[in-house]
Amino acid sequence: MMGPSTQELQAALTDTSKACHHLWEENKDLQGRFVNELGELQRLQVAIQQLEQNQRAEQAFAAKQSMAEMQKRATTLYELLGQKRSEIVQKLHDGTNIATGLQTQLITDKLFNWKNAQKLAQIGVPFDERDSFLDEIQMEFEFLAEHNWQLNMFACWMCDLLRRAPQLNDGLAQSTIGKLTVISEQMNKLLFMLVSQSFIVSVQPEPVLKTQHKFVTEVRLLIGDKLGIRQQLSNTNVSVKIIAEDEAKQMSADYDSHKEIRNNKTVGTISNDFEKLTMDERGHLAAKFNNSKLTRIAHRKPPPKGASDMKCAANMQAATDQKYALLFYITPFQMGNLSKASGVRMEEQFDVWTLSLPIMVTVHGSQDCDAQVAILWHRAFASISRNPNATDVTAVTWDNLALMLRNKFQLFTGARRPLSESDLAYLSEKMLMPNVADQKPITFHRFAKQAMRDELAFSFWEWFFSIMQLIKQKLLKYWDEGWCIGFISKHDASQSMMMSPHSSFLLRFSDTQTGAVSIGFVCDEEGQKVPFHLAPLTIKDLDQLSLASRIASCPQLRDIRYSHHSQLSAVSFFLFQIHVSPHRQGRDTNGNFRRMSNAPSMFGADSPSPLSIQSKLDWSPGEVHQNSMMEMADDLGQILTVSGMDSMSGDVETLLGPAFKNQITNFHPHDNSHQQHNLHFVDMSHPAIMLQQQQQQQQHHHTHNHNHNQFYPS
């Protein structure tokens, strides 16, 4: 049987708050009338005593009769007052139960589902309603905070009213105060839990952070400003630190403990590690970390060489798969004078904190592949609740794995064309045992660590990850337009091309080399179709000469007119791609296709694309070009990290060098000799600059046409 809906519970809580307000007014009015009645009785009692002393018996008798009637009314009033006190206690108790049910439903159901969808969105599962869903959750948090505060306020007011009431020997006032105190304590705990759970990571950091690189994240307080929180937190910061995932699990298990958050052991250094909570026009109270950088991380060291005991083996395994978490905290968090009126001795200041999802940290680009697969498996199959006793998911079915790969592929590459059923069928052949009906679940070790085949030195994930990098950096246009078939075996590719009515070629991903695309084609030799497959091309190969240029200038493809599965004339098409202006076709100067839209940063962004050199158009097989440009490689970033350059120290002018000092020394703002400098370079519309730009454009256009003419047959 279904329980009451959220709307029904909210309506019941609203009615209960109104009833409590009405009962509070009645209790205040009845107690005021009762106090007045007692005052009249006391005055009449004194008058009777004086009349008796003056031996005015008749008047004293009449006064006693009046006093008896007044005592009767006061007794009736006191009974009604006791009844109203019981009613408001019961209503407050009912309100506490309703608020508890709503809060439990909100946190363990709706907020949990939102967090789980947020986790899955980091591997590509669509979550378009993320913002609207969170706004609905915030409205429920604000609703609960407001009504919790009201109910607690009525409980505190009643306690204060009862302490001011005349104390009778029946102890009704004291027993009512005891009940109200218990209710107030429960409401305080609910409110503290509500505030704590409303502090969430609304924008998760990228699952794989790299040292010496900035990361972006955002935390949000979902109770908004209903309780005047913004004013209370005007001088308070939201701080962030990085901790080990094991400690994050322990913190989640001991959530109710009063351990100092600042005492948590950090395992790295973050620059710009605090922000302010600000309210935007949508009513979001949030702190945005846009300039924070992880400058150092302390990985656990592997055991010494020669160690073979089980403990050392476990440590070695942990050293290659260490997860971390970002800890955000507001300390101390102030809630004003809450619970003072009720006399409950509770902390007015407490720590509010939240944790990011588990993250991986790399210090070198070579670690990206392993870090990505570890966090991908966690995002897809692990629970968002950090239970220290829970066991990790070590094996899943192919259907679950295929769904994960499909989502990850689109998110990582940014491709519009998803993996098809035939693509997934080809991938399944790499993971499943052939001709076996009852397939065993695929383990993480089989997926990410074990060699894809006995004769290969790489795993399925290494192969698939390198293909995603290849598509993202070099083949995105080819993939989206269907010019790259990609996931097809060499045998099937040969058979498919040989069945084609025209001589054609296709692009497929090599399964004997990571991150490589192979050009396959069929030629007519003495009336027979013969398939050929050229040596695979990697990202480095395509950096030296783009795929379009290679296809257009490849002598083996000159007589082939069609791309497989396409009606386009193959060589003519790729010649067109090279000759048309790169700016119009969305290509760089090296002939590689690039996206024209400003796509958002995707989860799992790998290292920046390697710098491409100017492609040489008169290409011949085996010719390579050396890149003379020096890059700031990952090794240099690692050296900076190891050297401890976590923050600037010393004299700033010394860091900027002697040239900066000379500029300061030689600069005289009032020296007239500096007034004659020609600053027309600031104005790009200056005639001299416009003439220079026109000459450069004409020279570039002449050179551009001369180079492209080499591709056309003479």
N, C-alpha and C positions, 0 to 999 in steps of 0.2 A: 504494500500500500504506500502510495506516494505521500510524503509529508507536505506541510504547507509550503507554498512558494515564497520566494524572496519578497514579492510585492505584498503578499498577505502578512508576512512577518513584519515588514516595515510599517504597514498600516496598523497592525496590532501594537507595535512599539510607539507609534505616534499617538494612538489613542491612550495608551498607558501613561505617556508623559503628560498628556492633557489632563487625565484623571488625577495624576499625582499633583499637578499644579492646583487643580480644583480642591483636592483634599487638603493640600497645604493651606490654602486660603481658609477653608472651613476650620481646620485645627487652630489656626492663628486666631480666627474670630471667636470660636468657642472658648479657647483658653483665655482670651481677653475678657469675654463675658463672665467666665467662671471666676477670674481674679477679681472682677468688679463685684460679683456677688459675695465673694469672701470678704471684700472690703466693707460692703454694706452690713454683713453679718457681724463683723468685728465692731463696727460703729454702733450697731444696735445693741450688741452685748454690753458695751460700755454704758450706753444709755440706761439699760435695764439695771445695771449695778448701781448707778446713781439714783434711779427712782427708788430702788429698794432701800438704799441708805437714807433717803429722805422720807421713807415710810409712805410712799405714794403707791399703795397697793393696787388700786384699780388701774392706774396708768401702767404700772409694771406688768399687770396681767395682760393688758391689751398689747403691750410691746412684746411679750412672750408669744402671744398668738401670731403676731406678725412675723416674729422671728421663726416660728415653726413653719409657716407657709414659705418663708424665704429659704429655709433649710431644705424644704422639700424640692423647691425649684432648683436650688444649687445641686442637690443630689442627682436630680434628673439630668441636669446639664453636665455633671461630671461623668455620668454613665454614657451620655452621648459622646462626650469628649474621648472617653476610653475607647468607644466603638470606632470613632474616626481615626484614632491613633492606630488601632489594629488594622483598619482598612488601608491606611497609607503604607503601613509596613508590608502588608500583603501585596499591594500594587507595586511597591518598589521591588519586592521579591520577584513578582511576575515579570517586571521590566528587566531585571537582571537576567532572568532565564531566557527571555526573548533576545536580549542583546547578545548573550552568550551563544545562542543558536545561530543568530545572524553572523556574528563575528567568526565562528567556526566555519560556517559555510563560505564566507568570503575568503578566508585565509587558506583553508585546506582544499577548497574547490576552485573558486574562480581565479584567485591569485596564483595558485599552484598551476592551473592550466595555462595561464598567461605566461608564466615563467618557463613552462615546458615548451610552449610554442615558440618562445623567444630563443630557447636553446636549439630547437630544431631549425629555426630560421638561419642559424649560423652555418648550417650545412646545406642550405638552399631550399628548404621546405617553405612554400609560400606562407606569408603571414601578413596579408595586406591590411587586416583590421587591427594591427598592433596598437596604433595610437588611439583609435576610437574605443577599443576594448579596454585599454588602460584608463581612459577618461571615465568610462562607466564604473570601473573599479574604484577610481578616486571619489566619485560621487557617493558610492556606498561607504567608503572610509569616512568621508566628511559627515554623512548622515549618522553613522554610528558614533563618531566622536562628539557630535553635537548633542545627541540624545543621551549618551553616557554621561556627559558633563551635566546635563539638566537633571537626570535622576540622582547623580551624586550630590548635586547642589541641594536638591530637596531633602536628601538624607542628612546632609550637614545642617541645613536650616532647622530640620525637626529636632536634631540633637541639641542645637543651641536653644531652641524654644523650650524643650523639656528641661534643660538645666535651669532655665529661668522660671519654670513653673513651680507652684507651691508643692512641696514634697509631702505626700501623704504616707501613712504607715503601710498602705497596701503594696508599696514598691512598684506600682505600675509604671511610673515614669522611668525608674532605673532599669527595669526589664526591657522597656521599649528602647531606651538608649542603647542597651546591649545588642538588641536585634539590629538596630539601625547601624551600629558600628560594624557589625559583621557584613551587612550589605554594602556599606561604604568601602570596606576593605576589598570586597569582591569587585566592586566597580572600579576601584583604583587599579587593581591588578589587570582587569580587562582593558582599561584605558592605556596603561603602560605597555601591555602587549600589543594593543592596536597601534600605538605610536611606533613601537619598535618594528612591527611587521610592515608598517607603511613606508619605511625607509628602504627603497629598492634600487637596484641598478637598472635604470630605464634604458640605457644604451650600453651594452656590454662591450668591453675592449675586444680587439681581435684575439682569437684564441691562441695565436702564436705571436708572442712579443719578441722583439729583437733588441738587444742592448744597444744603447746609443741611438735609438730611434724613438720618436715621439709616438704616443698612443692617445686615442680619443675615447672618452667614456663620459657617462653622465649618471648622476644619482638624483633621486627624486623623493620628496616627502609627500605621500599621498593624502595626508590629512589636511594639506593646504594650510590656510590661515584661519581655520574655524575656531581655534582655541587661542588666537593671538600669538601663535608660535613665531611668526615673523618678527614681531617686536622683541620677543624673548631671545631670539637667536641673532639679533643685530650685531653683536660683538663676538659671535661664535663662528669657528671655521669647520668646514668638512675636510678632514685629513685622509690621506691614503697611504698605505704601506703594503709591501708585498710579503706574504708569509707562505710557508710550506702548506701543501694541501692536507697533509696529515694533521697539522695544527688547526686548519680550517674545519676539518671533520670533528675534531675534539671540541672546538668552540660551538659548533652546531649541536653537538650532543649535550653540552653543558650550558644551554642557552640561558637558563634561569639563574646561573651562578653570577655572583657579583664581582667577578675577577676584573681587575683594572685592564681596560683595553690597551692602554699605553704600554703595559708590561709584556704584550705579545712580542715574541721574538721575530724581528724582521730578518729576511734573508737577502735583502738587496737594498739598493739606494735609488730613490725616485726624486728627480728634480721637479720643482713646482708642485709640491705634494699637498697643497691645500687650496681650497676655493671657498667662496661665500655662497650661501643659499639665497637665491634671488627669485622674485615672483615675476612671471611674464604676463602678457596680456591675456593669456588663456587660463590663468589661475594655476599655473604649474610652479610649485616651489622646488627649484632644482639647482644643483651645482654642476657646472659643465667643466670638465677637465680637457682642455684643448691643447695645452702646451706642456703637459707632463712628459717626462722622458725617463725610461729605465736606464740608469747609467751604470749599474753594477748588479751582478747576481752572484750569489755564493752557491755554486753547485756542490752537492755532496761528492767528496773525493772517492774514487774507486779504491778497493783494498790493494795492498802491496802485491807485487808479483810473487807468485809461488804460493799464495794463500789458497787453500782448497776446501776449507770447512764450509758448512752450510750457511753460516752467518755471513761470511765474506761473499759467498755466491749471491746471497740475497741482496747484499749491499751493491754488488756489481750490477745486478739487474736494475736496482733502483736508480743507479747513477746514470743509466741510459734512458730512463723513462720517469723523469721527475716532473711532477705537476705542482703548480703554485696557485695562489689566489690573491686577488687584490682585496684588502680589507679597508673599507670606508667607515669612518666613525665620526660622531659628533660628541665631544666630551668637554665639559659636562653639559648634558641636555637639561634645560630648566623648564619646569611646568608651573611656574608661578607659586601661588599659595595653596595648591591642591592639597586637600586632606587636613589642613590646619584646623578648620572649623569643626571637623568631626572628632578631633582629638586623637586621630590615628597616627602613631609614630612611624611614618614611612619616609623614605628618602625623597626629597624634593628634587634632587639632581641625580641623574642616572645616565649611563652610557647608551647611546643609540648607535647601532652599527649594522652593516650588511656586508655580504661577500659577493664577489663576482663569481661567475662560473669558473671551473678549473681552467687554467691556462698553461701553456708551455712557453719556455724561454729559450731562445737560441742566441749564440754569440757569433755564429758564422753561417753563411749561406748553405754550406754543405750539410747542416743539421735540419734544414727545412723539411726534407722528405720524411724523415723519421718523426719529427715533431708533428707534422700535419696529420700523419696517419694515426698517431696515438690520440690526438685530440678529436679527430674525425670519428673514430670508433666510440670514444666517450660520448660525444654529442649525440650520436645516432642511437646508442643502445643503453647508456647509463641513466640512472634516475637523477633528478635535480636535488633530491634530498640527500644530504650528506650523512649517511649512516655508517659509523665506524665498523660495525659488525657485518655490513652487507658485502657480498662477494661480487667481484666484477664479472660482467658478461664476457665469456671467453669464446663462445661459438654461437653462430646464427645461421639461419637458413639462407639459401641463395636468393630467394624472393626479397627478403629484408635487405640483403647486401646489394642487390640490383637497384632497389629503390634508393638506397643511400648513394650509390655511384651515379645514378641519373641526376639526383638533386645536386650533388657535389660538382659534377661536370659542368652543369649550366652556371652555377654560382662562380666557380673558379675561372672558367674561360670567358664568361659573359656572352656565350653563344646564344643565338636565337633558335638554332636547330638543336633539339634535344637528342639524346641517345634513342635510337629506334629499337624496336623489338629485335630486329636482325643484328643490330650492334650488340645488344645485351646477350643474345644467343651466342654470338662469337666470343664475348667475354666469358660467358659461362663455361665454354669449352676449356678455358684456361684454368678454371677453378674446380670443376666437377670431374668425377671419374667417368670415363666413357663407358657406355653400355651398362650402366648400373641403375636399376630402378629405384632402389632405396638409398638415396644419397644421405651421407652423414652431414651434420651441420659443419659449416666452414669455420675453423678456428682463426683467431687473430694471428697466431703464428703462421698458419698456412697463407693467410691473406697478405701479411706485411713482412714476414721474416724469411719464410722458406723460399728456396729457389723455384721459379715458375716451372722449369723443367730441369732434369738432372744435368743437362749439358750447359745450362745457363747460370750466370753468376748474379742474377738479380731476381727479386720477388715480383709477384703480380702487381703490388702497389707501386713499387719503383718504376715498373714499366708503364703503368697507367698514369701515374703522376707526371712522368716525363712527357707523355703524349699530351696531357692537359697543358703543360708549359709550352710545348711546341705550338699547339693550336692558338693559345692565348697570345703568344709573341709573334708568330709568323704566319699562321694559316687560318686566322679567324674568318676572313672574307671567303676563302676557298671552302671552308667547312659550312658556313651559313648558306652559301649559294649552291651547295651540293656538288661542287667541283671535286671535292675530296671525299671519296668513299670511305677511306680510312680503315675501319674495322672489318677486314676481310682477309682470309688466308691467301697465301701465294697461289695455292692450287686452285681455289675457287675463283680468284681473280683471273688466272690464266684461262680457265674454262669459260668464264663469263665473257672475256674479250674475244676468245676464239669463236664464240657463237654469235658475235656481233656481225652484222652485214658489212660494216665498213672497218677498215683498219683504224684502230683507236688506241688510246692510252688511258690509264687511270692512276690515281694517287692512293696509296695504301700505307698504313703504319707498319713498320718492320716489327716482327715479333722475336727477332734474334738480337736486336740492339735497342737500347733505351732512347726515347725521344728522337726518333728518326722517321722520315717519310721516304718512301720508295716510289719511283716512277716505273710502272709496268706498261708494256705496249706489245702489240702483235704486228708483225711484218709479214708480207708475202714473199716467200722464197721458193722460186721455181713452182709457183702455183699452190704452195702449201702455206698455211698460217702457222707461224712459229712465235710463241710467247717469249718475251725477254723482260728482265727486271734489272734496272740499274742499281748501282750501289746506293744504299740509303743516305739521305742528307739530314744532318743534325742542325740545331740552332746555330752553331758556330759556322757551319757551311753556308747557311742562308744569310748570316751576317756579312759574309764576304761577297755573295752574289745572291740576289733574291731568286725565289722559285720561278717567278714569271720570266726573269731574264734567262735562267737556266733552260727552261722549257723552250723559249723562243729561239735560243741559240744552239740547242742540242742537235748535232747533225743526225742522230738516229731518229729524231722526231720530225725531220723536215718533210718527209713524204707522207706523214700521218695527218689526216685532215680533221679527225674528230676526237673529242674527249668522250670517254665512255659514259653512257647514260646522259649524253648531252648532244643537242643538235648543232652546237656551235662549232665552227671550224677552229680546231684547237690552236694551231700555231698562229693563225691570223688573229685569234682572240687575244692571246698573250702578247703578240706584237702591239695590238691596240692598247692593251693595258700599260705597256711601257711607254708608248709614244704620247698618249694623252697626258696633259699636265698633271703632275702628282697632286697638286692642290685641289683639282677638280675631282680626282678619283679617290681622294682620301688615302694617298700613299705617301710614304716618306721618300726622300731623295735616293734611297737605295732600292726602290721598287717594291717595298713590302707594304702590304695593305694595313691600314690602321683605321680604328673606329673614328667617326666624325662626331658622335654624340659624347656629351660629358657624362659618361657612366659613373655611378657611384663606386666608391672603393669596395671591392668584394672581400668577403672573408677568405683567408688563406692566400692573400697576396704574397707572391714569391718575391725573390730579389728583383731589382730593377732590370729592365731589358738591357742586354749588353749594347754598348755604343757601336753603331754601324759605321763602317768606312764607306767612302764614295765607291759605288760599284763600278767595276770595269766592264764595259759592254762587249768588247771583243774577246769573249771568254773562250777558253779552250779547256778540255778535260784535264783535270789534275792541277790546274793553275790555282794558286792560293795567293792571298794578299796578306801582308803583315800589318797589323794594327800598331801604328807608332804612337798612338795617343795613350798616355798613362792615366789610369783610373785609380781612384781611392778605393782600394779593394777591402774586402772584409777583414783581411789580415791587419790592416792599419787600424780599423775600428777596434779589433781585439787588443792590439798593442796599447791603444789609448785607454781601454778598459782596465787592462792589467796594470798599467802604470798608475792607476788611481786618480785620474783626472775627472773626479766626480763633480767638482765644483770649482769655480774660479777663485784663486787665492792670490794674494800679493797685490802689487801696484797695477792698476788697469793700464796706465800709460806704458808700463814695461811690457805688458802682453801685446799691446798694439805696435810696438817696435819703434825704432829711432825715427822713421819717416813721419810717424804721427807726431812725435815730439817736435820735429823740425817745422811741421805745419803750424803747430801751436805757437812755437817761438817766433816764426817769421811772419805771423799774421798780425797785421796792425789795422784795425777797422777804420781808423781815421786817417790812414796814409793815402794821399791823393793819387799816388802812383798806381794804385790798384783800381782806379775808376775807369781806366782806358781798356780793360780786358774785353775782348770780343766774346760776348755770350750768346751769339745768335744760334748756337747749336741747341740751346734750350727750346727755341721755337722751330718746330719741324716745318712750318709753313714759310720760313725764310727763303727768299729766292735762291740764294747760293746753295742751300741744302736741297731744295727741290730740283735744281739743275743737276747736282751731283747724283741724286737718287735716280733721275731719268737716265743718265749716262750708264750707271751700274745696271739698271734693268735692261737697257738695250744690249750691253755687252753680254749679260747672262743669257738673254734670249738668243743671241747669235751662237754662243757656245752650245746651248741646249739643243738647238736644231741641228748643228753640225754633228754632235755626238749621236743623236737618234737616227740620222740618215744612214749610219753604218749598218742598221738592222735590215734595211730594205734591200732586196736583191737588185743588183745592177743590170 
